[in-house]
Amino acid sequence: MAGHLMRIGHLGKEASPEARAAYREDHRRAELAGPHELPRGFTYVREHERGM
């Protein structure tokens, strides 16, 4: 499963500094266009195996 954004703004939560850093790192590594900052109201879930 690839890393992905998860909406959390409706829960009144904000992304952790670790999630922000992981997003910046993965976004740059993938050489994606656009800002390397998480959109407001979202967090980032790194690539992982389900159930782990």
DRENRO-678517 format. One record per residue (C-alpha): residue number from 1; residue in three letters; z, y negated, x negated. Coordinates in nm, 3 decimals. Example, Ala and Ser with C-alpha at 12.3 -4.5 7.8 and 13.67 -1.06 7.14 Angstrom:
! DRENRO-678517
  nr rest      c3      c2      c1
   1  ALA   0.780   0.450  -1.230
   2  SER   0.714   0.106  -1.367
END
This chain:
! DRENRO-678517
  nr rest      c3      c2      c1
   1  MET   0.000   0.000   0.000
   2  ALA  -0.099  -0.340  -0.144
   3  GLY   0.136  -0.638  -0.157
   4  HIS   0.130  -0.848   0.158
   5  LEU   0.275  -1.150   0.335
   6  MET   0.534  -1.102   0.607
   7  ARG   0.613  -1.369   0.865
   8  ILE   0.984  -1.462   0.868
   9  GLY   0.990  -1.826   0.983
  10  HIS   1.048  -1.729   1.345
  11  LEU   1.371  -1.560   1.228
  12  GLY   1.500  -1.883   1.076
  13  LYS   1.474  -1.733   0.725
  14  GLU   1.311  -1.841   0.401
  15  ALA   1.161  -1.639   0.116
  16  SER   1.388  -1.562  -0.179
  17  PRO   1.317  -1.710  -0.521
  18  GLU   1.227  -1.357  -0.634
  19  ALA   0.967  -1.318  -0.357
  20  ARG   0.819  -1.658  -0.445
  21  ALA   0.792  -1.564  -0.813
  22  ALA   0.639  -1.223  -0.731
  23  TYR   0.377  -1.389  -0.509
  24  ARG   0.284  -1.642  -0.779
  25  GLU   0.256  -1.367  -1.040
  26  ASP   0.049  -1.130  -0.825
  27  HIS  -0.171  -1.413  -0.691
  28  ARG  -0.254  -1.532  -1.044
  29  ARG  -0.305  -1.178  -1.176
  30  ALA  -0.556  -1.107  -0.897
  31  GLU  -0.731  -1.438  -0.984
  32  LEU  -0.729  -1.544  -0.619
  33  ALA  -0.841  -1.892  -0.521
  34  GLY  -0.608  -2.140  -0.358
  35  PRO  -0.246  -2.233  -0.419
  36  HIS  -0.017  -1.985  -0.591
  37  GLU   0.273  -2.078  -0.361
  38  LEU   0.388  -1.882  -0.057
  39  PRO   0.295  -2.040   0.275
  40  ARG   0.593  -2.181   0.463
  41  GLY   0.750  -1.931   0.702
  42  PHE   0.641  -1.624   0.504
  43  THR   0.783  -1.393   0.239
  44  TYR   0.600  -1.161   0.002
  45  VAL   0.640  -0.784  -0.007
  46  ARG   0.519  -0.631  -0.332
  47  GLU   0.310  -0.315  -0.347
  48  HIS   0.526  -0.010  -0.281
  49  GLU   0.525   0.344  -0.149
  50  ARG   0.637   0.375   0.212
  51  GLY   0.984   0.519   0.254
  52  MET   1.094   0.417  -0.093
END
